[in-house]
Amino acid sequence: MDAATSTTLLYGALLAAAFLYVATLRRGLPPGPRGLPLLGSLLSLDPDLHTYFAGLADKYGPIFSIRLGSKLGIVITSPALAREVLRDNDLIFSNRDIPDAARSISYGGGQNIVWNPVGPTWRLLRRVCVREMLSPAGLQNVHGLRRREFRATLAHLHSMASAGKPVDVGAQMFLTTMNVITGTLWGGNIGTESERTAVGKEFRELVAEITEMLGAPNVSDFFPALAPFDLQGIRKKSDALKERFDEIFGRIIEKRVEADQAGADTAEDFLEYMLKMEKEGGDGKAAFTMTNVKALLMDMVVGGTETTSNTVEWAMAEMLQNRRILRKVQEELDAVVGIDGVVEESDLPQLHYLQLVVKETLRLHPALPLMVPHCPSEDTTVGGHRVPAGSRVFVNAWAIMRDPAAWKDPAKFIPERFASQASDGDGGRKVDFTGSELDYVPFGSGRRICAGIAMAERMTAYSVAMLLQAFDWELPEGAALDLTEKFGIVMKKATPLVAVPTPRLSRPELYSA
Ligand code: HEM
């Protein structure tokens, strides 16, 4: 055999081995686009991942695989398979594959709730938050704070209305939510009202930058070997954002520690509880450090603000598009509260139709359309297909909640579909936020379900109630309503909702903070 023939044979054998290797790796995987060698489907990736994945699910089925660089993605788009992942194999799928952009802001990954693998630390952190701050009882303790913040928003909106000025609804509700969350976290510790507002504004920019960064495609995630080179500069940006947060948190904590040491009569808020816990060092199974304190503050601020305020913005946008629904909410408010007083949080249980509007908003516009991706800790079978350990599993909540097999007229905004005597839509579907019905999962399901449901539920309903009881809303002259979505780990409206309020309460004094 001459040299040329043996070289050709050698290359042929190597190529065959490579094909065999790839075929072995793919064996048993869910179907999916083949993609290019090395790059996989990266070049055809659409920035609106939720609709792009929904399109691929139409082609390949309710479970498909997609290679993105060296990462394997598995996408779930049916309630039955979501149940297999989030309930039947809950423990295996309860881990996270931390994106490079999240490492810094989660203080290294193992320090907060969202990006922590399941284990003693995650359990302790979740318990601390859910029991002390986010439980119905914990929330009840600070209802006065929410009332104060909502009254301040009401007064501000009234001043905008009196001046005939349009309001950026999402921005305004972000500030309200932020003030409520930070107030719940560390009370009035940061000083004057204007200092509070300044911190709120700064946080809004930071949170928007973080959620945008987490939703953006990152070469470091597709090719982890390249992560140290940070080719898009995302890690650098993430480090800088974390520094800015860290500086604010550090300042607030330092002030509190000093006040505690001076024997001042400090508030019994969540920060105080965490500092006590930090002194004790944990629960015996996991440590609780000052880094955990800051990482939890970050979780609450990043996880709780945009999610809630975007939901309020979507609800208002849908109702401005469907005036009949808006009027029905106002009629209910008028019947329960009237216009001679201001709606209170305690009125919410009687505002049944409003609750349906919130449910329908979360069905059509889930704040986290692909949830937070899950990551199996071992090889598992889902829907008869192999799902390898370490793959990134996306549950497409957005597509599941618009599945025509589960929902009648799925793209239409019909709150009545959830009413007990409904004739429209789904004729009285009963759903709640616990994730027990896998075709309604705005907060996820299983072990990793959202930690802040009780707060989210109250805040969205209270916000919509206040906006509609106290004001009528119109689009500015000549403006058109645009309901286009913009994908991100937290989904936004592509164009902010800007609308002009007109007071509808009986007396101007009712708007005073
Ligand atoms: C309308 C508002 C909200 C929606 C739609 C929402 C939705 C979600 C979803 C879908 C997840 C991921 C579930 C999964 O990975 O399976 C999640 C996780 C989480 N949410 Fe929310 N959320 C909202 C508000 C809040 C609020 C107000 C807080 C706290 C102040 C919060 C704190 C968290 C935390 C800490 C996690 C991580 C849980 C874990 O990994 O164990 N969320 N949320």
Boltz pocket constraint, residues with backbone or C-beta under 6 A from the ligand:
constraints:
  - pocket:
      binder: B
      contacts: [[A, 113], [A, 114], [A, 115], [A, 116], [A, 126], [A, 134], [A, 181], [A, 299], [A, 300], [A, 301], [A, 303], [A, 304], [A, 305], [A, 307], [A, 308], [A, 311], [A, 362], [A, 366], [A, 367], [A, 368], [A, 371], [A, 372], [A, 373], [A, 441], [A, 442], [A, 443], [A, 444], [A, 445], [A, 447], [A, 448], [A, 449], [A, 450], [A, 451], [A, 452], [A, 453], [A, 455], [A, 456], [A, 460]]
      max_distance: 6.0
